[in-house]
Amino acid sequence: ESLRERLDPIPVGLSDDLGLPGDAKEAVLMAVLANEHLAGNPGNVPGATGARRPVVLGAFYPAP
């Protein structure tokens, strides 16, 4: 069963249609998560994941 069928009547499209090539989605996600980490913003959604609290994800290791 496709995502479109499962979410009907909610419209589902392709990221390509919004100018984000499918091959670039993972790279963009990593950049967004890195930005959120550096800004000190939580990167999880406790209501969706079951986490006890919002937390900043990842670690930053500057080059020596």
C-alpha positions in Angstrom: 0.0 0.0 0.0 1.4 3.4 -1.0 1.8 6.4 1.3 -0.6 8.3 -0.9 -3.3 5.6 -0.4 -2.7 5.4 3.4 -2.9 9.2 3.8 -5.8 9.9 1.5 -7.3 12.5 1.3 -4.1 14.3 2.5 -2.1 15.4 -0.6 1.3 13.7 -0.8 3.9 14.9 -3.3 7.5 14.5 -4.2 10.3 16.7 -2.8 11.5 17.0 -6.4 8.3 19.0 -7.1 9.4 21.5 -4.4 12.9 21.9 -5.9 14.7 19.4 -3.6 16.0 16.4 -5.6 15.3 13.1 -3.9 19.0 12.3 -4.0 19.7 15.4 -1.8 17.2 14.7 1.0 19.5 13.0 3.3 22.3 15.6 2.9 19.7 18.4 3.6 18.4 16.5 6.7 22.0 16.2 8.1 22.6 20.0 7.5 19.3 20.9 9.2 20.1 18.6 12.2 23.6 20.1 12.4 22.2 23.6 12.4 19.7 22.8 15.1 22.4 21.3 17.2 24.6 24.4 16.9 21.6 26.6 17.7 20.9 24.5 20.8 17.5 23.5 19.6 16.0 20.1 20.5 16.0 17.7 17.5 13.6 15.2 18.8 9.8 15.1 19.2 8.9 13.5 22.5 5.2 13.2 21.7 6.1 11.1 18.6 9.1 9.1 19.9 8.2 8.5 23.5 11.3 10.3 24.8 10.9 11.8 28.2 12.0 15.2 27.2 13.3 17.3 24.3 17.1 17.0 23.8 19.7 18.5 21.5 20.8 15.7 19.2 24.4 14.8 18.2 27.8 16.1 19.3 30.1 18.7 18.0 33.8 17.9 17.7 35.8 20.8 16.3 39.0 20.1 14.5 42.2 20.4 16.6 
